[in-house]
Amino acid sequence: MKFKVLAIIYPKIAGCQYYRQAHPHEALEKYPGFKVEYKHIFEFLPNEEWLKYDLVHFHKNYVTPEILIKLKVLGVRTMVDFDDYWHVPYNHLSYQHYKRSSQPSCFVEILKQAQYICTTTGLLAKEIQKFNPNVFIFPNCISRNKPN
């Protein structure tokens, strides 16, 4: 029996979704014990559909705490990819957006609700562990066989 992963990926695959989700899941599926499926729309999936998977993987920008709570109640394992720090400095391109929105506190809630978190560096992992001890470091996945 294969370990079934559902990767929730934004429809326009670029940047983070490309290097943090599409490439790693393609590589994972080359191992005989894994089966990966991809979905773009997930808000309206019936409970039975979620239960078909051993793990559901999200990018932090494409999940809500409410979805993670629902999956936790259903007993579905979740992993969320955090590739950036959720507090940005004043000179960051998105600083004003982050300042006006509740995005940083939403990200913290996502960190708390996900069963597992994957991230890019040890430094970021250390920050994440303040909210969730189940952190794994996965460097960006770059394929030598595909254009980057």
C-alpha positions in Angstrom: 0.0 0.0 0.0 1.3 3.4 -1.0 1.6 6.5 1.3 -0.8 8.9 -0.3 0.0 12.6 -0.3 -2.3 15.4 -1.4 -0.5 18.5 -2.4 -2.6 21.6 -2.5 -1.0 23.9 -5.1 -2.0 27.3 -6.3 -3.1 27.0 -10.0 -0.4 29.3 -11.3 2.7 27.3 -10.4 5.6 29.7 -10.0 8.3 30.6 -7.4 7.5 28.9 -4.1 5.0 26.5 -5.4 7.4 25.4 -8.1 10.5 24.9 -5.9 8.8 24.0 -2.6 5.9 21.9 -3.8 5.8 20.8 -7.5 9.5 19.7 -7.8 9.7 18.0 -4.4 6.4 16.1 -4.9 7.5 15.0 -8.3 10.7 13.7 -6.8 8.9 12.0 -4.0 6.6 10.2 -6.3 9.6 8.5 -8.0 9.9 6.4 -4.8 7.8 3.2 -5.0 6.0 3.7 -1.7 4.5 7.1 -2.5 1.6 8.4 -4.5 1.1 12.1 -4.9 -2.1 13.8 -6.1 -2.5 17.6 -6.7 -5.6 19.8 -6.2 -6.1 23.5 -6.6 -9.5 23.8 -5.1 -9.9 22.4 -1.7 -12.4 24.4 0.4 -15.4 22.4 -0.6 -13.9 18.9 -0.5 -16.1 16.5 1.4 -14.7 14.9 4.5 -14.5 11.5 2.8 -12.1 12.9 0.2 -9.7 14.3 2.8 -9.7 10.9 4.5 -8.2 9.2 1.4 -4.8 10.8 2.1 -2.1 10.0 4.6 -0.8 13.6 4.5 -2.0 16.9 3.0 0.7 19.4 2.2 0.0 23.1 1.8 2.0 26.3 1.2 1.5 28.8 4.0 -0.2 31.3 1.6 -2.7 28.7 0.5 -4.3 27.5 3.7 -6.3 28.8 6.6 -6.2 27.9 10.3 -9.8 26.8 9.9 -9.0 24.2 7.3 -6.1 22.9 9.5 -8.4 22.6 12.5 -11.0 20.8 10.4 -8.4 18.3 9.2 -7.1 17.8 12.7 -10.6 16.9 13.9 -10.9 14.4 11.0 -7.5 12.9 12.0 -5.8 13.9 8.7 -2.1 14.7 9.0 -1.1 18.1 7.7 2.2 19.7 6.7 2.6 23.4 5.8 5.6 24.8 4.0 7.0 28.1 5.5 9.7 29.5 3.2 9.8 33.0 4.7 9.7 34.7 8.1 6.2 36.1 8.9 7.4 39.4 10.3 8.9 41.6 7.6 11.2 44.6 8.1 10.1 48.1 7.3 12.0 48.2 4.1 10.4 45.0 2.8 8.3 45.3 -0.4 5.2 44.0 1.4 5.7 45.8 4.7 2.7 48.1 4.4 0.4 45.1 3.5 1.7 43.1 6.4 1.3 46.1 8.8 -2.4 46.7 7.7 -3.4 43.0 7.5 -3.6 40.3 10.1 -1.4 38.1 8.0 1.4 37.7 10.6 -1.0 36.6 13.3 -2.7 34.3 10.8 0.6 32.7 9.9 1.3 32.1 13.6 -2.0 30.4 14.0 -1.2 28.2 11.0 2.1 27.3 12.6 0.2 26.2 15.7 -2.5 24.2 13.9 -0.4 22.3 11.4 0.8 18.9 12.5 4.1 19.4 10.7 6.0 22.3 9.3 8.7 22.2 6.6 11.0 25.1 6.0 14.1 26.1 4.2 16.8 26.9 6.8 17.8 26.1 10.4 17.4 29.7 11.4 13.8 29.8 10.3 13.2 26.4 11.8 14.4 27.8 15.2 11.8 30.6 15.0 9.0 28.1 13.9 9.8 25.8 16.9 8.5 28.5 19.2 5.1 27.6 17.9 5.4 24.0 16.6 8.1 21.5 17.6 7.5 19.3 14.5 9.7 21.2 12.0 11.7 19.7 9.1 14.2 21.5 7.0 13.8 20.8 3.3 16.1 22.9 1.1 14.6 24.2 -2.2 14.2 21.4 -4.7 15.9 22.2 -8.0 15.7 19.7 -10.8 18.6 19.3 -13.1 16.3 17.9 -15.7 13.9 20.9 -15.9 14.4 24.6 -16.7 14.8 26.7 -13.6 
